[in-house]
Amino acid sequence: MILQDYPIIEFDPERQAIIEAGEHLKRVDGLPEHCVICFFQDVIDHFVEQGLAKEIFVLRSEMGPRSLYRLELGLDGPVTLMHPGIGGPMAAAAVEQAIALGSTKFVACGGAGVLDREIQVGHLVVPTAAIRDEGTSYHYLPPGREVLPSPEAVRAIETVLARHHVDYLRAKTWTTDGVFRETRAKTALRRSEGCLTVEMEAASMFAVAQFRDVPLGQILYGGDNLDAEQ
């Protein structure tokens, strides 16, 4: 390793880390290979209450238990369902753990702030790239401005949305660690780069997926408006 001016650009391409999720977690029998990473706990709770999602594994940490579920909706087969926690580090760790447990294909569904006042609350955005204004992705990929989702996953998402006649937008998203440091100047800069949304996890998850060579894409639900006058 070479000491750089800034620690965040000291990327180490070494594949083997001191702590590997795959060395501490065993594959779970019956865990579906397709995994939905859901940031909406109320949605997960609904599926559990309806008896559609059955707990199949529990991850434990200082924050308490975090469940993975086997969700069966009678469609193309069961999927793993999990809440990854909030923020890039937790989401990245959740993807790592899910891979270790046996899931290998991912779609994430989460909320985001919108950077264009014309986008209505609830409108869907499919990220085509994420601006890496966070820290986690730099531990998985060399320094760079953007990271892409898996083309395979994006195609699958768009196919399903089109099949169900759901309107959506394609755009870059801005991933940040500073939820209370989204200034007007920086928001304008990100808009000029083609971002329509801001969130805290996409770049981190896309980077893990590239590093681990698994497909992962995301659907974002437009929420609070950062382009409002007040």
Buried (B, 14 or more C-beta within 10 A) or exposed (E): EEEEEEEBEBBEEEEEEEEEBEEEBEEBEEBBBBBBBBBEEEBBEEBBEEEBBBEBBEBEEEEEEBBBBBBBEEEEEBBBBBBBBBBBBBBBBBBBBBBBBBBBBBBBBBBBBBBBEEBEEEBBBBBBBBBBBBBBBBBBBEEEEBBBBBEEBBEBBBEBBEEEEEEBBEBBBBBBBEEEEBEEEBBEEBBEEBBBBBBBBBBBBBBBBBBBEBBBBBBBBBBEBBBEEE
